[in-house]
Amino acid sequence: MRKIAIALLCALALSGCFETKTPLFDTKDAVYPIVSGAHYLQYMSSSKGGWTEQGRGVITLDHGWYVATSKNDNDTIKFLLKPWGKNYLAVAQGEDNDKHLTYLYGVMRPGDGAFYEYGPECHDFAPHELQKRGLVTLTPGDDDNCAPVSLDALQTIMQMVLDAHAKPANKYVLVK
């Protein structure tokens, strides 16, 4: 199973991600609603509907990319946020199975003093149906991973996630 990170603030291990080899947006399109040096608490959604604390860390800026460093395991994730209505599209740098740089996508929804992370997986939808609609390409033999064909396609997919009333996977609370 592929282990890759997508997150606003800390890593969330996923397989079957929406990913591309080059980013669909970059630092020119990014916004920075989080102050460099901010500390955060990460909570993971529990099966019973509540939240379980998963980690703590700090966020800094490096060459236009946010860098989230987990205090639990000193793991770091680089990510950008692009405004998208009242939400943010998120892109995080990761590695594929061959250790090549890849970019993974999700949605961050602010609310109630926190950011809620939606990290959809390709198999949340019918990957071949997404491909028929022209929204993604699929790598032969790796149908669990979808590559959005454009920023517009990514926005369509992420709107489908929100329209499905998906439960957020993580909640991030900024603390002093």
Long-range contacts (C-beta under 8 A, 24 or more apart in sequence): 2-96, 2-97, 2-144, 2-145, 4-94, 4-95, 4-96, 4-102, 4-104, 5-75, 5-77, 5-92, 5-94, 5-104, 6-79, 6-90, 6-92, 6-94, 6-104, 6-105, 6-106, 6-119, 7-68, 7-77, 7-79, 7-90, 7-92, 7-106, 7-117, 7-119, 7-170, 8-66, 8-68, 8-79, 8-81, 8-88, 8-90, 8-108, 8-115, 8-117, 8-170, 8-172, 9-40, 9-42, 9-57, 9-59, 9-68, 9-77, 9-115, 9-172, 10-40, 10-42, 10-54, 10-55, 10-57, 10-68, 10-70, 10-75, 10-77, 10-170, 10-172, 11-70, 11-75, 11-77, 12-44, 12-117, 12-119, 12-169, 12-170, 14-104, 14-119, 14-121, 15-121, 15-144, 16-121, 16-122, 16-123, 16-144, 16-145, 16-146, 17-94, 17-104, 17-105, 17-119, 17-121, 17-122, 17-145, 17-146, 18-104, 18-105, 18-106, 18-120, 18-121, 18-122, 18-136, 18-145, 18-146, 18-147, 18-148, 18-154, 18-157, 19-94, 19-96, 19-102, 19-103, 19-104, 19-105, 19-145, 19-146, 19-147, 20-102, 20-103, 20-105, 20-147, 20-148, 21-100, 21-101, 21-102, 21-103, 21-147, 22-103, 23-80, 23-91, 23-103, 24-91, 24-103, 24-105, 24-148, 24-150, 24-151, 24-154, 25-80, 25-82, 25-89, 25-91, 25-151, 26-64, 26-80, 27-63, 27-64, 27-65, 27-80, 29-80, 29-82, 30-64, 30-80, 30-81, 30-82, 31-81, 31-82, 31-83, 31-88, 32-61, 32-66, 32-81, 33-81, 33-88, 33-110, 34-59, 34-66, 34-174, 36-60, 36-61, 38-174, 39-174, 39-175, 39-176, 40-68, 40-172, 40-173, 40-174, 40-175, 41-172, 41-173, 41-175, 42-170, 42-171, 42-172, 43-170, 43-171, 43-172, 43-173, 44-169, 44-170, 45-167, 45-168, 45-169, 45-170, 45-171, 51-171, 54-170, 65-93, 81-108, 84-155, 84-158, 86-110, 87-162, 89-154, 89-155, 89-158, 90-117, 105-148, 105-154, 105-158, 106-158, 107-158, 107-161, 107-162, 109-162, 109-168, 113-173, 114-171, 114-172, 114-173, 115-171, 115-172, 116-168, 116-170, 116-171, 116-172, 117-168, 117-169, 117-170, 117-171, 117-172, 118-158, 118-161, 118-162, 118-166, 118-168, 118-169, 119-169, 119-170, 120-157, 120-158, 120-161, 120-166, 122-146, 124-161, 124-164, 124-166, 125-157, 125-160, 130-157
